[in-house]
Amino acid sequence: MKAAEDAKARIASECPDSEIVVMALDLSSLASVRRFVAEFEALDLPLNLLINNAGKFAHEHAISEDGIEMTFATNYLGHFLLTKLLLKKMIATAKATGIQGRIVNVSSTVHGWFSGDMLRYLGEISRSKSDYDATRAYALSKLANVLHTKELARRLQVDH
């Protein structure tokens, strides 16, 4: 949180009329994502822009508190849930203001390095570290981001 508070101070010094709120969020924890969304909604602020930009590359195998391989949990699953839970707020803001919202999912060209069965590999690395390869796990998480982004864009185009 110190880095976020430091960034807030720098922005406030350059833009003195800005209102900046710093909030804690651990994308590897689904409970933390839910808590963040509840706290954000309680602020009753508009939401025009969501930038999903976590990029964890775990050299060592680790499992999240939800039982998911840590790179996938942080880089994809946390973003997926955050987007899902904030989407209604973004749509409501767009309807109220006439300003279309935007969701930016930052990925990596490394997503193209993944080959094989995504679900099988995720299951294997969530159960055992013996099959863990850090680069492959990162590529899987970024491929999931790309696929989610494409499907979300398709659904939003149809629905709105």
C-alpha positions as MATLAB code, in Angstrom:
seq = 'MKAAEDAKARIASECPDSEIVVMALDLSSLASVRRFVAEFEALDLPLNLLINNAGKFAHEHAISEDGIEMTFATNYLGHFLLTKLLLKKMIATAKATGIQGRIVNVSSTVHGWFSGDMLRYLGEISRSKSDYDATRAYALSKLANVLHTKELARRLQVDH';
ca = [
       0.000    0.000    0.000;
       2.980    2.312    0.512;
       3.674    2.456   -3.230;
       0.024    3.293   -3.890;
       0.046    6.026   -1.238;
       3.264    7.437   -2.729;
       1.684    7.465   -6.206;
      -1.388    9.174   -4.767;
       0.808   11.889   -3.244;
       2.633   12.458   -6.547;
      -0.611   12.690   -8.511;
      -2.192   14.996   -5.928;
       0.816   17.324   -6.090;
       0.487   17.550   -9.883;
      -3.328   17.658   -9.929;
      -4.371   19.379   -6.702;
      -8.102   19.257   -7.499;
      -8.071   15.485   -7.989;
      -9.808   13.095   -5.630;
      -7.794    9.899   -5.275;
      -8.882    6.886   -3.270;
      -6.396    4.119   -2.486;
      -7.899    0.720   -1.763;
      -6.362   -2.676   -0.994;
      -6.855   -5.517   -3.456;
      -5.201   -8.942   -3.616;
      -6.154  -10.384   -6.998;
      -4.996  -13.864   -5.975;
      -7.799  -13.976   -3.382;
     -11.425  -14.166   -4.492;
     -12.513  -12.987   -1.020;
     -10.289   -9.918   -1.383;
     -11.789   -9.164   -4.805;
     -15.317   -9.408   -3.392;
     -14.363   -7.200   -0.427;
     -12.789   -4.630   -2.756;
     -15.911   -4.481   -4.929;
     -18.175   -4.085   -1.884;
     -15.988   -1.252   -0.560;
     -15.862    0.414   -3.983;
     -19.629    0.207   -4.420;
     -20.108    1.725   -0.948;
     -18.229    4.821   -2.155;
     -20.998    5.364   -4.737;
     -18.547    6.596   -7.364;
     -19.071    6.299  -11.117;
     -17.043    3.709  -13.007;
     -15.955    4.556  -16.540;
     -12.663    2.706  -16.806;
     -11.341   -0.600  -15.498;
      -7.745   -1.531  -16.277;
      -6.854   -5.126  -15.436;
      -3.069   -5.131  -15.389;
      -1.730   -7.678  -12.893;
       1.258   -9.525  -14.241;
       2.603  -12.043  -11.728;
       5.320  -14.404  -12.910;
       5.828  -16.944  -10.124;
       9.187  -18.667  -10.452;
       8.234  -21.018   -7.637;
       5.051  -23.078   -7.589;
       2.417  -21.682   -5.227;
      -1.287  -22.201   -4.643;
      -3.732  -19.402   -3.803;
      -5.963  -19.512   -0.730;
      -8.716  -20.634   -3.113;
      -6.717  -23.693   -4.244;
      -5.751  -22.335   -7.673;
      -2.233  -22.071   -9.070;
      -1.019  -18.602   -8.031;
      -0.095  -17.162  -11.447;
      -3.479  -18.106  -12.919;
      -5.330  -16.925   -9.817;
      -3.623  -13.526   -9.884;
      -3.321  -12.820  -13.598;
      -6.660  -14.178  -14.753;
      -9.149  -15.389  -12.167;
      -8.970  -12.268   -9.988;
      -9.449  -10.040  -13.032;
     -12.320  -12.196  -14.260;
     -14.193  -11.887  -10.960;
     -13.388   -8.179  -10.590;
     -14.736   -7.477  -14.077;
     -17.824   -9.629  -13.530;
     -18.664   -7.903  -10.242;
     -18.043   -4.354  -11.530;
     -19.699   -4.717  -14.936;
     -23.198   -3.730  -13.758;
     -21.758   -0.583  -12.152;
     -19.955    0.316  -15.366;
     -23.082   -0.210  -17.450;
     -25.169    1.836  -14.995;
     -22.597    4.644  -15.107;
     -22.707    4.644  -18.909;
     -26.507    4.846  -18.905;
     -26.514    7.660  -16.341;
     -23.778    9.760  -17.947;
     -23.944    8.868  -21.620;
     -20.224    8.052  -21.472;
     -19.422    4.535  -22.613;
     -17.223    2.629  -20.198;
     -14.064    0.828  -21.182;
     -12.430   -2.327  -19.858;
      -8.749   -2.768  -20.680;
      -7.263   -6.212  -20.117;
      -3.498   -6.102  -20.381;
      -2.001   -9.341  -21.627;
       1.239  -10.415  -23.252;
       2.391  -11.902  -26.512;
       3.569  -14.769  -24.324;
      -0.051  -15.973  -24.442;
       0.818  -17.479  -27.836;
       3.459  -19.692  -26.250;
       0.886  -21.908  -24.544;
      -0.015  -25.141  -26.249;
      -2.002  -28.088  -25.007;
      -5.148  -28.576  -22.989;
      -5.667  -25.477  -20.846;
      -7.970  -27.066  -18.272;
      -5.872  -30.189  -17.899;
      -2.677  -28.188  -17.347;
      -4.361  -25.843  -14.857;
      -5.658  -28.850  -12.935;
      -2.243  -30.488  -12.944;
      -0.385  -27.428  -11.649;
      -3.105  -26.678   -9.101;
      -2.705  -30.205   -7.657;
       1.043  -30.769   -7.926;
       4.227  -28.810   -8.410;
       5.876  -31.629  -10.359;
       4.349  -30.439  -13.666;
       4.913  -26.733  -12.951;
       6.724  -24.619  -15.514;
       6.683  -20.899  -14.674;
       6.697  -19.695  -18.280;
       3.960  -22.105  -19.319;
       1.836  -21.123  -16.300;
       2.279  -17.436  -17.163;
       1.410  -18.099  -20.816;
      -1.721  -19.976  -19.729;
      -2.851  -17.079  -17.547;
      -2.317  -14.571  -20.343;
      -4.078  -16.790  -22.902;
      -7.046  -16.958  -20.524;
      -7.011  -13.127  -20.437;
      -7.099  -12.930  -24.231;
      -9.908  -15.473  -24.544;
     -11.926  -13.762  -21.796;
     -11.465  -10.373  -23.442;
     -12.690  -11.670  -26.799;
     -15.733  -13.349  -25.271;
     -16.576  -10.345  -23.089;
     -16.360   -8.033  -26.111;
     -18.627  -10.360  -28.087;
     -21.218  -10.502  -25.295;
     -21.182   -6.768  -24.647;
     -21.525   -6.024  -28.348;
     -24.616   -8.233  -28.523;
     -26.152   -7.002  -25.255;
     -25.440   -3.262  -25.480;
];
